[in-house]
């Protein structure tokens, strides 16, 4: 079973821009994600350990965007 997980309008402060003045302070970047996930096992077992961990996804996205 595939479902779509949405994370909408996640604002992440990061260094962006091409000019030095733009890169002096963090600027907000808004990210929206649609992620296709297999939820069959979680639906079948009703066990939290089989569910999608939204927080881990959030952490990975924030880490990637803020470091690039």
mmCIF file of the N, C-alpha and C atoms, coordinates in Angstrom:
data_MODEL
# 
_entry.id   MODEL 
# 
loop_
_atom_site.group_PDB 
_atom_site.id 
_atom_site.type_symbol 
_atom_site.label_atom_id 
_atom_site.label_alt_id 
_atom_site.label_comp_id 
_atom_site.label_asym_id 
_atom_site.label_entity_id 
_atom_site.label_seq_id 
_atom_site.pdbx_PDB_ins_code 
_atom_site.Cartn_x 
_atom_site.Cartn_y 
_atom_site.Cartn_z 
_atom_site.occupancy 
_atom_site.B_iso_or_equiv 
_atom_site.pdbx_formal_charge 
_atom_site.auth_seq_id 
_atom_site.auth_comp_id 
_atom_site.auth_asym_id 
_atom_site.auth_atom_id 
_atom_site.pdbx_PDB_model_num 
ATOM 1   N N  . UNK A 1 1  ? 0.854  -1.173 0.000  1.00 0.00 ? 1  UNK A N  1 
ATOM 2   C CA . UNK A 1 1  ? 0.000  0.000  0.000  1.00 0.00 ? 1  UNK A CA 1 
ATOM 3   C C  . UNK A 1 1  ? 0.899  1.234  0.000  1.00 0.00 ? 1  UNK A C  1 
ATOM 4   N N  . UNK A 1 2  ? 0.746  2.075  -1.008 1.00 0.00 ? 2  UNK A N  1 
ATOM 5   C CA . UNK A 1 2  ? 1.523  3.315  -1.093 1.00 0.00 ? 2  UNK A CA 1 
ATOM 6   C C  . UNK A 1 2  ? 0.618  4.489  -0.728 1.00 0.00 ? 2  UNK A C  1 
ATOM 7   N N  . UNK A 1 3  ? 1.131  5.333  0.125  1.00 0.00 ? 3  UNK A N  1 
ATOM 8   C CA . UNK A 1 3  ? 0.462  6.568  0.485  1.00 0.00 ? 3  UNK A CA 1 
ATOM 9   C C  . UNK A 1 3  ? 1.419  7.712  0.233  1.00 0.00 ? 3  UNK A C  1 
ATOM 10  N N  . UNK A 1 4  ? 0.885  8.892  0.184  1.00 0.00 ? 4  UNK A N  1 
ATOM 11  C CA . UNK A 1 4  ? 1.719  10.072 0.000  1.00 0.00 ? 4  UNK A CA 1 
ATOM 12  C C  . UNK A 1 4  ? 1.752  10.859 1.295  1.00 0.00 ? 4  UNK A C  1 
ATOM 13  N N  . UNK A 1 5  ? 2.952  11.085 1.765  1.00 0.00 ? 5  UNK A N  1 
ATOM 14  C CA . UNK A 1 5  ? 3.190  11.875 2.969  1.00 0.00 ? 5  UNK A CA 1 
ATOM 15  C C  . UNK A 1 5  ? 3.553  13.290 2.521  1.00 0.00 ? 5  UNK A C  1 
ATOM 16  N N  . UNK A 1 6  ? 2.857  14.267 3.046  1.00 0.00 ? 6  UNK A N  1 
ATOM 17  C CA . UNK A 1 6  ? 3.122  15.656 2.704  1.00 0.00 ? 6  UNK A CA 1 
ATOM 18  C C  . UNK A 1 6  ? 3.692  16.394 3.908  1.00 0.00 ? 6  UNK A C  1 
ATOM 19  N N  . UNK A 1 7  ? 4.710  17.171 3.641  1.00 0.00 ? 7  UNK A N  1 
ATOM 20  C CA . UNK A 1 7  ? 5.213  18.138 4.616  1.00 0.00 ? 7  UNK A CA 1 
ATOM 21  C C  . UNK A 1 7  ? 5.136  19.470 3.884  1.00 0.00 ? 7  UNK A C  1 
ATOM 22  N N  . UNK A 1 8  ? 4.234  20.312 4.327  1.00 0.00 ? 8  UNK A N  1 
ATOM 23  C CA . UNK A 1 8  ? 3.968  21.565 3.623  1.00 0.00 ? 8  UNK A CA 1 
ATOM 24  C C  . UNK A 1 8  ? 4.569  22.767 4.337  1.00 0.00 ? 8  UNK A C  1 
ATOM 25  N N  . UNK A 1 9  ? 5.170  23.638 3.534  1.00 0.00 ? 9  UNK A N  1 
ATOM 26  C CA . UNK A 1 9  ? 5.629  24.951 4.000  1.00 0.00 ? 9  UNK A CA 1 
ATOM 27  C C  . UNK A 1 9  ? 6.579  24.883 5.192  1.00 0.00 ? 9  UNK A C  1 
ATOM 28  N N  . UNK A 1 10 ? 7.515  23.968 5.132  1.00 0.00 ? 10 UNK A N  1 
ATOM 29  C CA . UNK A 1 10 ? 8.550  23.863 6.165  1.00 0.00 ? 10 UNK A CA 1 
ATOM 30  C C  . UNK A 1 10 ? 9.567  24.973 5.919  1.00 0.00 ? 10 UNK A C  1 
ATOM 31  N N  . UNK A 1 11 ? 9.736  25.853 6.878  1.00 0.00 ? 11 UNK A N  1 
ATOM 32  C CA . UNK A 1 11 ? 10.665 26.980 6.731  1.00 0.00 ? 11 UNK A CA 1 
ATOM 33  C C  . UNK A 1 11 ? 11.968 26.641 7.445  1.00 0.00 ? 11 UNK A C  1 
ATOM 34  N N  . UNK A 1 12 ? 13.068 26.710 6.678  1.00 0.00 ? 12 UNK A N  1 
ATOM 35  C CA . UNK A 1 12 ? 14.381 26.335 7.195  1.00 0.00 ? 12 UNK A CA 1 
ATOM 36  C C  . UNK A 1 12 ? 15.339 27.505 6.961  1.00 0.00 ? 12 UNK A C  1 
ATOM 37  N N  . UNK A 1 13 ? 15.962 28.011 8.017  1.00 0.00 ? 13 UNK A N  1 
ATOM 38  C CA . UNK A 1 13 ? 16.947 29.079 7.817  1.00 0.00 ? 13 UNK A CA 1 
ATOM 39  C C  . UNK A 1 13 ? 18.256 28.492 7.283  1.00 0.00 ? 13 UNK A C  1 
ATOM 40  N N  . UNK A 1 14 ? 18.760 29.093 6.211  1.00 0.00 ? 14 UNK A N  1 
ATOM 41  C CA . UNK A 1 14 ? 20.033 28.612 5.664  1.00 0.00 ? 14 UNK A CA 1 
ATOM 42  C C  . UNK A 1 14 ? 20.740 29.726 4.905  1.00 0.00 ? 14 UNK A C  1 
ATOM 43  N N  . UNK A 1 15 ? 21.999 29.485 4.640  1.00 0.00 ? 15 UNK A N  1 
ATOM 44  C CA . UNK A 1 15 ? 22.811 30.428 3.880  1.00 0.00 ? 15 UNK A CA 1 
ATOM 45  C C  . UNK A 1 15 ? 22.583 30.150 2.405  1.00 0.00 ? 15 UNK A C  1 
ATOM 46  N N  . UNK A 1 16 ? 22.057 31.157 1.690  1.00 0.00 ? 16 UNK A N  1 
ATOM 47  C CA . UNK A 1 16 ? 21.843 31.018 0.246  1.00 0.00 ? 16 UNK A CA 1 
ATOM 48  C C  . UNK A 1 16 ? 22.269 32.309 -0.446 1.00 0.00 ? 16 UNK A C  1 
ATOM 49  N N  . UNK A 1 17 ? 22.401 32.244 -1.741 1.00 0.00 ? 17 UNK A N  1 
ATOM 50  C CA . UNK A 1 17 ? 22.727 33.424 -2.529 1.00 0.00 ? 17 UNK A CA 1 
ATOM 51  C C  . UNK A 1 17 ? 24.050 33.266 -3.244 1.00 0.00 ? 17 UNK A C  1 
ATOM 52  N N  . UNK A 1 18 ? 24.279 34.147 -4.217 1.00 0.00 ? 18 UNK A N  1 
ATOM 53  C CA . UNK A 1 18 ? 25.515 34.090 -4.992 1.00 0.00 ? 18 UNK A CA 1 
ATOM 54  C C  . UNK A 1 18 ? 26.500 35.181 -4.587 1.00 0.00 ? 18 UNK A C  1 
ATOM 55  N N  . UNK A 1 19 ? 25.978 36.266 -4.041 1.00 0.00 ? 19 UNK A N  1 
ATOM 56  C CA . UNK A 1 19 ? 26.843 37.376 -3.653 1.00 0.00 ? 19 UNK A CA 1 
ATOM 57  C C  . UNK A 1 19 ? 27.214 37.264 -2.175 1.00 0.00 ? 19 UNK A C  1 
ATOM 58  N N  . UNK A 1 20 ? 28.390 37.758 -1.834 1.00 0.00 ? 20 UNK A N  1 
ATOM 59  C CA . UNK A 1 20 ? 28.890 37.666 -0.456 1.00 0.00 ? 20 UNK A CA 1 
ATOM 60  C C  . UNK A 1 20 ? 27.913 38.281 0.543  1.00 0.00 ? 20 UNK A C  1 
ATOM 61  N N  . UNK A 1 21 ? 27.310 39.399 0.187  1.00 0.00 ? 21 UNK A N  1 
ATOM 62  C CA . UNK A 1 21 ? 26.368 40.061 1.101  1.00 0.00 ? 21 UNK A CA 1 
ATOM 63  C C  . UNK A 1 21 ? 25.147 39.187 1.378  1.00 0.00 ? 21 UNK A C  1 
ATOM 64  N N  . UNK A 1 22 ? 24.743 38.409 0.389  1.00 0.00 ? 22 UNK A N  1 
ATOM 65  C CA . UNK A 1 22 ? 23.595 37.505 0.568  1.00 0.00 ? 22 UNK A CA 1 
ATOM 66  C C  . UNK A 1 22 ? 23.938 36.353 1.499  1.00 0.00 ? 22 UNK A C  1 
ATOM 67  N N  . UNK A 1 23 ? 25.210 36.015 1.559  1.00 0.00 ? 23 UNK A N  1 
ATOM 68  C CA . UNK A 1 23 ? 25.633 34.836 2.304  1.00 0.00 ? 23 UNK A CA 1 
ATOM 69  C C  . UNK A 1 23 ? 26.098 35.167 3.723  1.00 0.00 ? 23 UNK A C  1 
ATOM 70  N N  . UNK A 1 24 ? 25.870 36.382 4.182  1.00 0.00 ? 24 UNK A N  1 
ATOM 71  C CA . UNK A 1 24 ? 26.290 36.781 5.516  1.00 0.00 ? 24 UNK A CA 1 
ATOM 72  C C  . UNK A 1 24 ? 25.329 36.322 6.605  1.00 0.00 ? 24 UNK A C  1 
ATOM 73  N N  . UNK A 1 25 ? 24.049 36.285 6.280  1.00 0.00 ? 25 UNK A N  1 
ATOM 74  C CA . UNK A 1 25 ? 23.047 35.894 7.270  1.00 0.00 ? 25 UNK A CA 1 
ATOM 75  C C  . UNK A 1 25 ? 22.141 34.809 6.687  1.00 0.00 ? 25 UNK A C  1 
ATOM 76  N N  . UNK A 1 26 ? 21.643 33.968 7.570  1.00 0.00 ? 26 UNK A N  1 
ATOM 77  C CA . UNK A 1 26 ? 20.719 32.930 7.132  1.00 0.00 ? 26 UNK A CA 1 
ATOM 78  C C  . UNK A 1 26 ? 19.427 33.569 6.654  1.00 0.00 ? 26 UNK A C  1 
ATOM 79  N N  . UNK A 1 27 ? 18.877 32.971 5.614  1.00 0.00 ? 27 UNK A N  1 
ATOM 80  C CA . UNK A 1 27 ? 17.618 33.426 5.046  1.00 0.00 ? 27 UNK A CA 1 
ATOM 81  C C  . UNK A 1 27 ? 16.624 32.273 5.089  1.00 0.00 ? 27 UNK A C  1 
ATOM 82  N N  . UNK A 1 28 ? 15.343 32.569 5.238  1.00 0.00 ? 28 UNK A N  1 
ATOM 83  C CA . UNK A 1 28 ? 14.365 31.482 5.283  1.00 0.00 ? 28 UNK A CA 1 
ATOM 84  C C  . UNK A 1 28 ? 14.127 30.879 3.894  1.00 0.00 ? 28 UNK A C  1 
ATOM 85  N N  . UNK A 1 29 ? 14.126 29.579 3.845  1.00 0.00 ? 29 UNK A N  1 
ATOM 86  C CA . UNK A 1 29 ? 13.800 28.841 2.633  1.00 0.00 ? 29 UNK A CA 1 
ATOM 87  C C  . UNK A 1 29 ? 12.584 27.974 2.959  1.00 0.00 ? 29 UNK A C  1 
ATOM 88  N N  . UNK A 1 30 ? 11.565 28.043 2.112  1.00 0.00 ? 30 UNK A N  1 
ATOM 89  C CA . UNK A 1 30 ? 10.356 27.259 2.341  1.00 0.00 ? 30 UNK A CA 1 
ATOM 90  C C  . UNK A 1 30 ? 10.389 26.016 1.455  1.00 0.00 ? 30 UNK A C  1 
ATOM 91  N N  . UNK A 1 31 ? 10.148 24.868 2.080  1.00 0.00 ? 31 UNK A N  1 
ATOM 92  C CA . UNK A 1 31 ? 10.206 23.582 1.390  1.00 0.00 ? 31 UNK A CA 1 
ATOM 93  C C  . UNK A 1 31 ? 8.870  22.868 1.551  1.00 0.00 ? 31 UNK A C  1 
ATOM 94  N N  . UNK A 1 32 ? 8.379  22.300 0.463  1.00 0.00 ? 32 UNK A N  1 
ATOM 95  C CA . UNK A 1 32 ? 7.203  21.437 0.500  1.00 0.00 ? 32 UNK A CA 1 
ATOM 96  C C  . UNK A 1 32 ? 7.609  20.103 -0.109 1.00 0.00 ? 32 UNK A C  1 
ATOM 97  N N  . UNK A 1 33 ? 7.257  19.017 0.567  1.00 0.00 ? 33 UNK A N  1 
ATOM 98  C CA . UNK A 1 33 ? 7.681  17.684 0.150  1.00 0.00 ? 33 UNK A CA 1 
ATOM 99  C C  . UNK A 1 33 ? 6.462  16.782 -0.007 1.00 0.00 ? 33 UNK A C  1 
ATOM 100 N N  . UNK A 1 34 ? 6.462  16.005 -1.082 1.00 0.00 ? 34 UNK A N  1 
ATOM 101 C CA . UNK A 1 34 ? 5.483  14.932 -1.253 1.00 0.00 ? 34 UNK A CA 1 
ATOM 102 C C  . UNK A 1 34 ? 6.300  13.652 -1.377 1.00 0.00 ? 34 UNK A C  1 
ATOM 103 N N  . UNK A 1 35 ? 6.123  12.753 -0.441 1.00 0.00 ? 35 UNK A N  1 
ATOM 104 C CA . UNK A 1 35 ? 6.940  11.548 -0.367 1.00 0.00 ? 35 UNK A CA 1 
ATOM 105 C C  . UNK A 1 35 ? 6.047  10.320 -0.436 1.00 0.00 ? 35 UNK A C  1 
ATOM 106 N N  . UNK A 1 36 ? 6.292  9.463  -1.397 1.00 0.00 ? 36 UNK A N  1 
ATOM 107 C CA . UNK A 1 36 ? 5.536  8.218  -1.519 1.00 0.00 ? 36 UNK A CA 1 
ATOM 108 C C  . UNK A 1 36 ? 6.126  7.188  -0.566 1.00 0.00 ? 36 UNK A C  1 
ATOM 109 N N  . UNK A 1 37 ? 5.286  6.658  0.323  1.00 0.00 ? 37 UNK A N  1 
ATOM 110 C CA . UNK A 1 37 ? 5.758  5.712  1.327  1.00 0.00 ? 37 UNK A CA 1 
ATOM 111 C C  . UNK A 1 37 ? 4.887  4.460  1.335  1.00 0.00 ? 37 UNK A C  1 
ATOM 112 N N  . UNK A 1 38 ? 5.510  3.345  1.639  1.00 0.00 ? 38 UNK A N  1 
ATOM 113 C CA . UNK A 1 38 ? 4.792  2.076  1.757  1.00 0.00 ? 38 UNK A CA 1 
ATOM 114 C C  . UNK A 1 38 ? 4.298  1.939  3.193  1.00 0.00 ? 38 UNK A C  1 
ATOM 115 N N  . UNK A 1 39 ? 2.993  1.952  3.360  1.00 0.00 ? 39 UNK A N  1 
ATOM 116 C CA . UNK A 1 39 ? 2.406  1.899  4.701  1.00 0.00 ? 39 UNK A CA 1 
ATOM 117 C C  . UNK A 1 39 ? 1.740  0.556  4.989  1.00 0.00 ? 39 UNK A C  1 
ATOM 118 N N  . UNK A 1 40 ? 1.948  -0.410 4.105  1.00 0.00 ? 40 UNK A N  1 
ATOM 119 C CA . UNK A 1 40 ? 1.251  -1.693 4.232  1.00 0.00 ? 40 UNK A CA 1 
ATOM 120 C C  . UNK A 1 40 ? 1.571  -2.404 5.546  1.00 0.00 ? 40 UNK A C  1 
ATOM 121 N N  . UNK A 1 41 ? 2.844  -2.477 5.892  1.00 0.00 ? 41 UNK A N  1 
ATOM 122 C CA . UNK A 1 41 ? 3.222  -3.195 7.105  1.00 0.00 ? 41 UNK A CA 1 
ATOM 123 C C  . UNK A 1 41 ? 2.648  -2.516 8.348  1.00 0.00 ? 41 UNK A C  1 
ATOM 124 N N  . UNK A 1 42 ? 2.734  -1.205 8.406  1.00 0.00 ? 42 UNK A N  1 
ATOM 125 C CA . UNK A 1 42 ? 2.195  -0.481 9.555  1.00 0.00 ? 42 UNK A CA 1 
ATOM 126 C C  . UNK A 1 42 ? 0.684  -0.662 9.661  1.00 0.00 ? 42 UNK A C  1 
ATOM 127 N N  . UNK A 1 43 ? 0.006  -0.653 8.524  1.00 0.00 ? 43 UNK A N  1 
ATOM 128 C CA . UNK A 1 43 ? -1.444 -0.848 8.529  1.00 0.00 ? 43 UNK A CA 1 
ATOM 129 C C  . UNK A 1 43 ? -1.810 -2.266 8.973  1.00 0.00 ? 43 UNK A C  1 
ATOM 130 N N  . UNK A 1 44 ? -0.989 -3.213 8.583  1.00 0.00 ? 44 UNK A N  1 
ATOM 131 C CA . UNK A 1 44 ? -1.260 -4.617 8.918  1.00 0.00 ? 44 UNK A CA 1 
ATOM 132 C C  . UNK A 1 44 ? -0.973 -4.921 10.392 1.00 0.00 ? 44 UNK A C  1 
ATOM 133 N N  . UNK A 1 45 ? 0.148  -4.401 10.894 1.00 0.00 ? 45 UNK A N  1 
ATOM 134 C CA . UNK A 1 45 ? 0.557  -4.746 12.259 1.00 0.00 ? 45 UNK A CA 1 
ATOM 135 C C  . UNK A 1 45 ? 0.015  -3.789 13.312 1.00 0.00 ? 45 UNK A C  1 
ATOM 136 N N  . UNK A 1 46 ? -0.331 -2.578 12.891 1.00 0.00 ? 46 UNK A N  1 
ATOM 137 C CA . UNK A 1 46 ? -0.763 -1.528 13.813 1.00 0.00 ? 46 UNK A CA 1 
ATOM 138 C C  . UNK A 1 46 ? 0.288  -1.299 14.900 1.00 0.00 ? 46 UNK A C  1 
ATOM 139 N N  . UNK A 1 47 ? 1.548  -1.452 14.506 1.00 0.00 ? 47 UNK A N  1 
ATOM 140 C CA . UNK A 1 47 ? 2.675  -1.297 15.424 1.00 0.00 ? 47 UNK A CA 1 
ATOM 141 C C  . UNK A 1 47 ? 3.414  -0.008 15.076 1.00 0.00 ? 47 UNK A C  1 
ATOM 142 N N  . UNK A 1 48 ? 3.635  0.828  16.059 1.00 0.00 ? 48 UNK A N  1 
ATOM 143 C CA . UNK A 1 48 ? 4.286  2.114  15.844 1.00 0.00 ? 48 UNK A CA 1 
ATOM 144 C C  . UNK A 1 48 ? 5.679  1.973  15.225 1.00 0.00 ? 48 UNK A C  1 
ATOM 145 N N  . UNK A 1 49 ? 6.392  0.911  15.556 1.00 0.00 ? 49 UNK A N  1 
ATOM 146 C CA . UNK A 1 49 ? 7.748  0.739  15.002 1.00 0.00 ? 49 UNK A CA 1 
ATOM 147 C C  . UNK A 1 49 ? 7.738  0.506  13.490 1.00 0.00 ? 49 UNK A C  1 
ATOM 148 N N  . UNK A 1 50 ? 6.578  0.144  12.941 1.00 0.00 ? 50 UNK A N  1 
ATOM 149 C CA . UNK A 1 50 ? 6.463  -0.068 11.498 1.00 0.00 ? 50 UNK A CA 1 
ATOM 150 C C  . UNK A 1 50 ? 5.950  1.174  10.765 1.00 0.00 ? 50 UNK A C  1 
ATOM 151 N N  . UNK A 1 51 ? 5.623  2.213  11.503 1.00 0.00 ? 51 UNK A N  1 
ATOM 152 C CA . UNK A 1 51 ? 5.070  3.429  10.912 1.00 0.00 ? 51 UNK A CA 1 
ATOM 153 C C  . UNK A 1 51 ? 6.181  4.355  10.425 1.00 0.00 ? 51 UNK A C  1 
ATOM 154 N N  . UNK A 1 52 ? 5.812  5.269  9.566  1.00 0.00 ? 52 UNK A N  1 
ATOM 155 C CA . UNK A 1 52 ? 6.744  6.281  9.078  1.00 0.00 ? 52 UNK A CA 1 
ATOM 156 C C  . UNK A 1 52 ? 7.042  7.253  10.215 1.00 0.00 ? 52 UNK A C  1 
ATOM 157 N N  . UNK A 1 53 ? 8.306  7.531  10.417 1.00 0.00 ? 53 UNK A N  1 
ATOM 158 C CA . UNK A 1 53 ? 8.724  8.459  11.464 1.00 0.00 ? 53 UNK A CA 1 
ATOM 159 C C  . UNK A 1 53 ? 8.853  9.854  10.855 1.00 0.00 ? 53 UNK A C  1 
ATOM 160 N N  . UNK A 1 54 ? 7.818  10.655 11.012 1.00 0.00 ? 54 UNK A N  1 
ATOM 161 C CA . UNK A 1 54 ? 7.800  11.996 10.448 1.00 0.00 ? 54 UNK A CA 1 
ATOM 162 C C  . UNK A 1 54 ? 8.963  12.828 10.964 1.00 0.00 ? 54 UNK A C  1 
ATOM 163 N N  . UNK A 1 55 ? 9.295  12.662 12.223 1.00 0.00 ? 55 UNK A N  1 
ATOM 164 C CA . UNK A 1 55 ? 10.357 13.464 12.819 1.00 0.00 ? 55 UNK A CA 1 
ATOM 165 C C  . UNK A 1 55 ? 11.710 13.160 12.175 1.00 0.00 ? 55 UNK A C  1 
ATOM 166 N N  . UNK A 1 56 ? 11.986 11.894 11.865 1.00 0.00 ? 56 UNK A N  1 
ATOM 167 C CA . UNK A 1 56 ? 13.250 11.547 11.203 1.00 0.00 ? 56 UNK A CA 1 
ATOM 168 C C  . UNK A 1 56 ? 13.313 12.172 9.812  1.00 0.00 ? 56 UNK A C  1 
ATOM 169 N N  . UNK A 1 57 ? 12.202 12.160 9.105  1.00 0.00 ? 57 UNK A N  1 
ATOM 170 C CA . UNK A 1 57 ? 12.160 12.787 7.776  1.00 0.00 ? 57 UNK A CA 1 
ATOM 171 C C  . UNK A 1 57 ? 12.426 14.283 7.912  1.00 0.00 ? 57 UNK A C  1 
ATOM 172 N N  . UNK A 1 58 ? 11.737 14.896 8.856  1.00 0.00 ? 58 UNK A N  1 
ATOM 173 C CA . UNK A 1 58 ? 11.935 16.324 9.127  1.00 0.00 ? 58 UNK A CA 1 
ATOM 174 C C  . UNK A 1 58 ? 13.408 16.622 9.411  1.00 0.00 ? 58 UNK A C  1 
ATOM 175 N N  . UNK A 1 59 ? 14.037 15.834 10.281 1.00 0.00 ? 59 UNK A N  1 
ATOM 176 C CA . UNK A 1 59 ? 15.432 16.055 10.651 1.00 0.00 ? 59 UNK A CA 1 
ATOM 177 C C  . UNK A 1 59 ? 16.352 15.943 9.438  1.00 0.00 ? 59 UNK A C  1 
ATOM 178 N N  . UNK A 1 60 ? 16.126 14.948 8.596  1.00 0.00 ? 60 UNK A N  1 
ATOM 179 C CA . UNK A 1 60 ? 16.973 14.764 7.414  1.00 0.00 ? 60 UNK A CA 1 
ATOM 180 C C  . UNK A 1 60 ? 16.818 15.919 6.426  1.00 0.00 ? 60 UNK A C  1 
ATOM 181 N N  . UNK A 1 61 ? 15.598 16.376 6.233  1.00 0.00 ? 61 UNK A N  1 
ATOM 182 C CA . UNK A 1 61 ? 15.360 17.497 5.325  1.00 0.00 ? 61 UNK A CA 1 
ATOM 183 C C  . UNK A 1 61 ? 16.016 18.765 5.855  1.00 0.00 ? 61 UNK A C  1 
ATOM 184 N N  . UNK A 1 62 ? 15.829 19.067 7.124  1.00 0.00 ? 62 UNK A N  1 
ATOM 185 C CA . UNK A 1 62 ? 16.429 20.255 7.723  1.00 0.00 ? 62 UNK A CA 1 
ATOM 186 C C  . UNK A 1 62 ? 17.957 20.171 7.640  1.00 0.00 ? 62 UNK A C  1 
ATOM 187 N N  . UNK A 1 63 ? 18.515 19.022 7.943  1.00 0.00 ? 63 UNK A N  1 
ATOM 188 C CA . UNK A 1 63 ? 19.960 18.843 7.873  1.00 0.00 ? 63 UNK A CA 1 
ATOM 189 C C  . UNK A 1 63 ? 20.493 19.054 6.461  1.00 0.00 ? 63 UNK A C  1 
ATOM 190 N N  . UNK A 1 64 ? 19.810 18.486 5.485  1.00 0.00 ? 64 UNK A N  1 
ATOM 191 C CA . UNK A 1 64 ? 20.248 18.608 4.078  1.00 0.00 ? 64 UNK A CA 1 
ATOM 192 C C  . UNK A 1 64 ? 20.160 20.053 3.604  1.00 0.00 ? 64 UNK A C  1 
ATOM 193 N N  . UNK A 1 65 ? 19.010 20.681 3.818  1.00 0.00 ? 65 UNK A N  1 
ATOM 194 C CA . UNK A 1 65 ? 18.814 22.052 3.315  1.00 0.00 ? 65 UNK A CA 1 
ATOM 195 C C  . UNK A 1 65 ? 19.723 23.042 4.026  1.00 0.00 ? 65 UNK A C  1 
ATOM 196 N N  . UNK A 1 66 ? 19.861 22.916 5.322  1.00 0.00 ? 66 UNK A N  1 
ATOM 197 C CA . UNK A 1 66 ? 20.669 23.895 6.054  1.00 0.00 ? 66 UNK A CA 1 
ATOM 198 C C  . UNK A 1 66 ? 22.173 23.714 5.833  1.00 0.00 ? 66 UNK A C  1 
ATOM 199 N N  . UNK A 1 67 ? 22.582 22.563 5.326  1.00 0.00 ? 67 UNK A N  1 
ATOM 200 C CA . UNK A 1 67 ? 24.017 22.347 5.094  1.00 0.00 ? 67 UNK A CA 1 
ATOM 201 C C  . UNK A 1 67 ? 24.418 22.541 3.640  1.00 0.00 ? 67 UNK A C  1 
ATOM 202 N N  . UNK A 1 68 ? 23.469 22.744 2.756  1.00 0.00 ? 68 UNK A N  1 
ATOM 203 C CA . UNK A 1 68 ? 23.827 22.870 1.331  1.00 0.00 ? 68 UNK A CA 1 
ATOM 204 C C  . UNK A 1 68 ? 23.797 24.306 0.879  1.00 0.00 ? 68 UNK A C  1 
# 
